[in-house]
Amino acid sequence: MCTSCWCILDLADSYAPASLVFSVNSCTCLHTNITNFDHGYEKIAIVASEGGMSCAYFFGVISALVEKFNLINPYLVIGSSGSTGTFAYYVAGQYESIRNIWENLLPSKKFISLLRLHKMMDIDYLVDDIFKKQDVLDVEKVKLSKIKLFISATNIETGALEYFGNQTDVDIFEALRASSAALSLIISL
């Protein structure tokens, strides 16, 4: 196995564990089975996407990567929308908080309600109550982590994708809020 290739765990569209790991660049290493994965010799990137079910799946995968494979120090992680909160806690090393949030705090009518048409998912509740009060995200650990965290968000004025990182002077909570925000469609009759 070479030491210069990148190993990417692409969780964005993959649901089969055998397809979670692959390498890029011109390296001849091709890791197609996670059981053959030796993360001690490679730069690792973990990529996750948005979407409720995908993010719930991602919670399970990231938990398994920590618990079963001790994957706690990738080079970088890139997320969007719902996966960014999980990544922030992961980068801070708050693994039990990830489980608590997904299993105990998110299944709440305060967070998601089909009766609240203008705000079915209350992102302000997620950030201001869950992340800041109920199971506090240690922003200092996020900022000091060697893991590079990239949070994607769409610029509402230009439509361009922008990235916010933990190694820049950005308010992590506001980056999480921006990444998870969804535009509401208001139709006036």
C-alpha positions as CSV (number, residue, x, y, z in Angstrom):
1,M,0.0,0.0,0.0
2,C,1.4,3.4,-0.9
3,T,1.5,6.3,1.5
4,S,0.8,9.1,-0.9
5,C,-2.7,8.2,-2.2
6,W,-5.9,9.7,-0.9
7,C,-8.5,7.5,0.5
8,I,-12.0,8.9,0.3
9,L,-15.0,7.5,2.1
10,D,-17.8,8.9,-0.1
11,L,-21.0,8.6,1.9
12,A,-22.8,11.0,-0.2
13,D,-24.7,8.6,-2.5
14,S,-23.5,5.2,-1.3
15,Y,-25.5,2.7,0.7
16,A,-23.4,-0.4,0.3
17,P,-20.5,-0.8,2.7
18,A,-18.3,-2.5,0.1
19,S,-18.4,0.7,-2.0
20,L,-17.6,3.1,0.8
21,V,-13.9,3.2,0.3
22,F,-11.9,4.0,-2.9
23,S,-8.8,5.9,-3.7
24,V,-8.2,8.6,-6.2
25,N,-5.3,10.1,-8.2
26,S,-3.0,7.8,-10.1
27,C,-2.3,5.5,-7.2
28,T,-2.6,1.8,-8.0
29,C,-4.2,1.0,-4.6
30,L,-7.8,0.3,-5.0
31,H,-9.6,-0.4,-1.8
32,T,-13.0,-2.0,-2.5
33,N,-13.7,-3.7,0.7
34,I,-13.8,-1.8,4.0
35,T,-12.4,-4.9,5.9
36,N,-9.2,-4.5,3.9
37,F,-9.0,-0.8,4.9
38,D,-5.8,0.2,6.8
39,H,-6.3,3.8,7.6
40,G,-2.8,4.2,9.1
41,Y,-1.1,4.9,5.8
42,E,-3.3,7.2,3.9
43,K,-4.8,10.7,3.9
44,I,-8.5,10.1,4.4
45,A,-11.4,12.3,3.4
46,I,-15.0,11.6,4.5
47,V,-17.7,13.2,2.3
48,A,-21.4,13.2,3.2
49,S,-24.4,14.8,1.7
50,E,-27.7,16.2,2.7
51,G,-31.2,14.8,3.0
52,G,-33.0,13.4,6.0
53,M,-32.7,9.6,5.3
54,S,-29.1,10.1,3.9
55,C,-28.1,11.9,7.1
56,A,-29.7,9.3,9.3
57,Y,-27.8,6.7,7.4
58,F,-24.6,8.8,7.8
59,F,-25.1,8.8,11.6
60,G,-25.0,5.0,11.6
61,V,-21.9,4.9,9.3
62,I,-19.9,7.5,11.2
63,S,-20.7,5.7,14.4
64,A,-19.5,2.4,12.9
65,L,-16.3,4.1,11.6
66,V,-15.6,5.3,15.1
67,E,-16.6,2.3,17.1
68,K,-15.6,-0.6,14.8
69,F,-12.7,0.9,12.8
70,N,-11.4,3.6,15.2
71,L,-11.4,6.1,12.4
72,I,-11.1,9.2,14.4
73,N,-8.5,11.2,12.6
74,P,-9.2,11.6,8.9
75,Y,-7.4,14.4,7.1
76,L,-10.6,16.2,6.2
77,V,-14.4,15.9,6.2
78,I,-16.8,17.7,3.9
79,G,-20.5,17.9,4.5
80,S,-23.6,19.7,3.6
81,S,-26.9,20.4,5.2
82,G,-27.9,17.7,7.8
83,S,-24.5,16.0,7.8
84,T,-22.6,19.1,8.9
85,G,-23.8,18.9,12.5
86,T,-22.7,15.3,12.8
87,F,-19.4,16.2,11.3
88,A,-18.9,19.1,13.7
89,Y,-19.4,16.8,16.7
90,Y,-17.2,14.2,15.1
91,V,-14.3,16.7,14.6
92,A,-14.7,17.8,18.2
93,G,-14.5,14.1,19.3
94,Q,-17.9,14.2,20.9
95,Y,-19.0,10.8,19.6
96,E,-21.6,10.1,22.4
97,S,-23.2,13.5,21.6
98,I,-23.8,12.4,18.0
99,R,-25.7,9.4,19.2
100,N,-27.6,11.4,21.8
101,I,-28.7,14.0,19.3
102,W,-29.8,11.5,16.7
103,E,-31.5,9.1,19.1
104,N,-33.0,11.4,21.7
105,L,-33.0,15.1,20.7
106,L,-33.9,15.1,17.0
107,P,-37.1,12.9,17.3
108,S,-39.0,15.8,18.7
109,K,-41.9,17.9,17.5
110,K,-39.8,20.9,18.5
111,F,-37.4,20.0,15.7
112,I,-39.7,18.5,13.0
113,S,-43.4,19.0,12.6
114,L,-45.5,18.6,9.5
115,L,-48.1,20.9,11.0
116,R,-45.6,23.8,10.9
117,L,-45.7,24.3,7.1
118,H,-43.5,27.4,7.0
119,K,-40.7,25.6,9.0
120,M,-41.2,21.8,9.0
121,M,-37.7,21.4,10.3
122,D,-36.8,24.1,12.8
123,I,-33.1,24.8,12.1
124,D,-33.0,27.6,14.7
125,Y,-34.1,25.1,17.4
126,L,-31.4,22.6,16.2
127,V,-28.6,25.2,16.4
128,D,-29.8,27.5,19.2
129,D,-31.2,24.8,21.5
130,I,-29.7,21.4,20.7
131,F,-26.2,22.5,19.6
132,K,-25.8,25.4,22.0
133,K,-27.7,24.3,25.1
134,Q,-28.9,20.6,25.3
135,D,-25.8,18.8,24.1
136,V,-23.3,21.6,23.7
137,L,-21.0,21.5,20.7
138,D,-17.4,22.3,21.9
139,V,-16.5,24.9,19.3
140,E,-13.0,25.3,20.8
141,K,-12.3,21.6,20.1
142,V,-13.7,22.0,16.6
143,K,-11.5,25.0,15.9
144,L,-8.4,23.3,17.4
145,S,-8.9,19.9,15.7
146,K,-6.3,18.7,13.2
147,I,-9.2,17.4,11.1
148,K,-10.1,19.9,8.4
149,L,-13.9,20.5,8.5
150,F,-15.6,21.9,5.4
151,I,-19.2,23.0,5.6
152,S,-20.9,23.8,2.3
153,A,-23.7,26.3,1.9
154,T,-25.3,27.9,-1.1
155,N,-24.9,31.7,-1.3
156,I,-28.5,32.9,-1.5
157,E,-27.5,35.9,-3.6
158,T,-25.4,34.2,-6.3
159,G,-26.5,30.6,-6.1
160,A,-22.8,29.6,-5.8
161,L,-21.6,26.9,-3.5
162,E,-19.4,28.2,-0.7
163,Y,-17.3,26.4,1.9
164,F,-16.7,27.4,5.5
165,G,-13.9,25.8,7.5
166,N,-13.0,25.2,11.1
167,Q,-9.5,26.5,10.5
168,T,-10.8,30.0,9.5
169,D,-12.4,32.7,11.5
170,V,-16.0,31.7,11.0
171,D,-18.8,31.3,13.5
172,I,-19.3,27.5,13.4
173,F,-22.9,27.7,14.6
174,E,-23.8,30.2,11.8
175,A,-22.0,28.0,9.2
176,L,-24.1,25.0,10.4
177,R,-27.3,27.1,10.3
178,A,-26.5,28.4,6.8
179,S,-25.7,24.9,5.5
180,S,-28.9,23.4,6.9
181,A,-31.2,26.3,5.9
182,A,-33.9,25.6,3.4
183,L,-35.8,28.2,1.5
184,S,-39.5,28.4,2.2
185,L,-41.8,28.7,-0.8
186,I,-44.5,31.2,0.0
187,I,-47.4,31.4,-2.5
188,S,-49.7,34.3,-2.2
189,L,-53.2,33.9,-3.6
